[in-house]
Amino acid sequence: MNYQKKQNNKHQAFSLIELSIVILIIGILIAGVTQSSRLVSQFRLTSARNITLSSPVPTIKDLALWFDAVNEKAFDSQISDGAGIAYWQDTNPMNTTQFRFIQNTASDQPLFTTNGINGLPCLRFNSSNNMTKMTLSSLGSYPRNNTIFMIMQWHTLNTTINQSMFLAIHGEIDNSEFAINSPSNFNFYFWPGAGNNLVGTIPNNTSYVMRRIYNSAINFSGLHLNGNLTASSTANLLGNYSNNGTTSMTLGNHIGSFRTFGGLIGEFIIFNRALSNDEIIDVERYLSRKWSIKLSY
């Protein structure tokens, strides 16, 4: 009887030891997977930064603004995943003046996410009050011709009102806006004149290299998504980012808490002229390679 009891205790002891070993092995495996995931993320980030260093963007004439969430100098060096973003720094090496999108109100700040569009850092807007804003009073007068690129992905939709990703405004005229409207459409607004809206389909939860170009020489405004012409207009578009002391640009919102955007923005580039086809291809191929977004060409 005592012998049987000892045998049972022995088996129980072995079971506890075996269980401890199994738990230890599982812990090692989890730690290994976590470490491996971190290494992959770091490799992806380093690769994207190296691609940026060889980017054609700063070599193209008339680069006005370049905001890049991957750039180490874009935000506070201590920023962490999920933290609010107080400012987004322009990283155009040609600019001697520092330009920033700024939001000092903590509750209205977009959030920094390290795992954004295809695993790269982005600004996350929650379609509530998130807005970051930059005053353009020192930028001077922007010509009517311009080319704008944006890396974006929209998630949520307010079906009762538009969602504005970007707005350039002074007073009530000459506004330029990108906005989501209705569950399946993307609107590009170029005011003045409601007839100057460009409408095209843009599904959510999809990553886009977005391009908007205006060329006054041929009176053409076009919206391209991943290289595809989604919408165009030959209306007489009068937009001009004029310097009258009140000009501003806004990301993730229209004005105040109006038309708030829900989604991710990773990179935002403005040239103050209509780029040539070769220049456009150079910029979009750089963005495509860096953000792992496939183009149509």
ZIKAKA-V731306 format. One record per pair of residues at least 24 apart in sequence whose C-alpha atoms are under 6 Angstrom apart, sorted by the first residue. I is the first residue (numbers start at 1). J is the second residue. D is the distance in whole Angstrom. If there is no record, write none. Layout:
i:I j:J d:D
i:I j:J d:D
This chain:
i:48 j:290 d:5
i:62 j:271 d:6
i:62 j:272 d:6
i:63 j:271 d:4
i:64 j:270 d:6
i:64 j:271 d:5
i:65 j:92 d:6
i:65 j:269 d:6
i:65 j:270 d:5
i:66 j:90 d:5
i:66 j:91 d:6
i:66 j:92 d:5
i:66 j:268 d:6
i:66 j:269 d:5
i:67 j:91 d:6
i:67 j:267 d:6
i:67 j:268 d:5
i:68 j:267 d:5
i:69 j:121 d:6
i:69 j:122 d:5
i:69 j:266 d:5
i:70 j:121 d:6
i:81 j:112 d:6
i:81 j:113 d:5
i:81 j:114 d:6
i:82 j:111 d:6
i:82 j:112 d:5
i:82 j:113 d:6
i:83 j:111 d:5
i:83 j:112 d:5
i:84 j:109 d:5
i:84 j:110 d:6
i:84 j:111 d:4
i:85 j:109 d:6
i:85 j:110 d:6
i:85 j:111 d:6
i:100 j:134 d:6
i:101 j:132 d:5
i:101 j:133 d:5
i:101 j:134 d:4
i:102 j:132 d:5
i:102 j:133 d:5
i:102 j:134 d:6
i:103 j:132 d:5
i:122 j:265 d:6
i:122 j:266 d:4
i:123 j:264 d:6
i:123 j:265 d:5
i:124 j:263 d:6
i:124 j:264 d:5
i:125 j:262 d:5
i:125 j:263 d:5
i:126 j:262 d:5
i:127 j:260 d:5
i:127 j:261 d:4
i:127 j:262 d:4
i:128 j:260 d:6
i:129 j:257 d:5
i:131 j:251 d:6
i:131 j:252 d:5
i:131 j:253 d:5
i:132 j:250 d:6
i:132 j:251 d:6
i:133 j:249 d:6
i:133 j:250 d:4
i:134 j:248 d:6
i:134 j:249 d:5
i:135 j:248 d:4
i:136 j:247 d:5
i:136 j:248 d:5
i:137 j:243 d:6
i:137 j:245 d:5
i:137 j:247 d:6
i:140 j:243 d:5
i:141 j:241 d:6
i:141 j:242 d:4
i:141 j:243 d:5
i:142 j:240 d:6
i:142 j:241 d:5
i:142 j:242 d:6
i:143 j:240 d:6
i:144 j:239 d:6
i:144 j:240 d:5
i:145 j:214 d:5
i:145 j:215 d:5
i:145 j:273 d:5
i:145 j:274 d:5
i:146 j:213 d:6
i:146 j:214 d:6
i:146 j:271 d:6
i:146 j:272 d:4
i:146 j:273 d:4
i:146 j:274 d:5
i:147 j:212 d:6
i:147 j:213 d:4
i:147 j:270 d:6
i:147 j:271 d:5
i:147 j:274 d:5
i:148 j:211 d:6
i:148 j:212 d:5
i:148 j:269 d:6
i:148 j:270 d:5
i:149 j:210 d:5
i:149 j:211 d:5
i:149 j:268 d:6
i:149 j:269 d:5
i:150 j:210 d:5
i:150 j:267 d:6
i:150 j:268 d:5
i:151 j:208 d:6
i:151 j:209 d:5
i:151 j:265 d:6
i:151 j:266 d:5
i:151 j:267 d:5
i:152 j:208 d:5
i:152 j:264 d:5
i:152 j:265 d:4
i:153 j:205 d:6
i:153 j:206 d:6
i:153 j:207 d:5
i:153 j:263 d:6
i:153 j:264 d:5
i:154 j:204 d:5
i:154 j:205 d:6
i:154 j:262 d:6
i:154 j:263 d:4
i:155 j:204 d:5
i:155 j:205 d:5
i:155 j:262 d:6
i:155 j:263 d:5
i:156 j:262 d:5
i:162 j:259 d:5
i:163 j:259 d:4
i:163 j:260 d:5
i:163 j:261 d:5
i:164 j:252 d:6
i:164 j:253 d:5
i:164 j:254 d:6
i:164 j:259 d:5
i:164 j:260 d:6
i:164 j:261 d:6
i:165 j:251 d:5
i:165 j:252 d:4
i:165 j:261 d:6
i:166 j:250 d:6
i:166 j:251 d:5
i:167 j:249 d:6
i:167 j:250 d:5
i:168 j:248 d:6
i:168 j:249 d:4
i:169 j:247 d:6
i:169 j:248 d:6
i:170 j:246 d:6
i:170 j:247 d:4
i:174 j:239 d:4
i:174 j:240 d:6
i:198 j:231 d:6
i:199 j:231 d:6
i:200 j:230 d:5
i:200 j:231 d:5
i:215 j:274 d:5
i:226 j:295 d:5
i:227 j:295 d:5
i:227 j:296 d:5
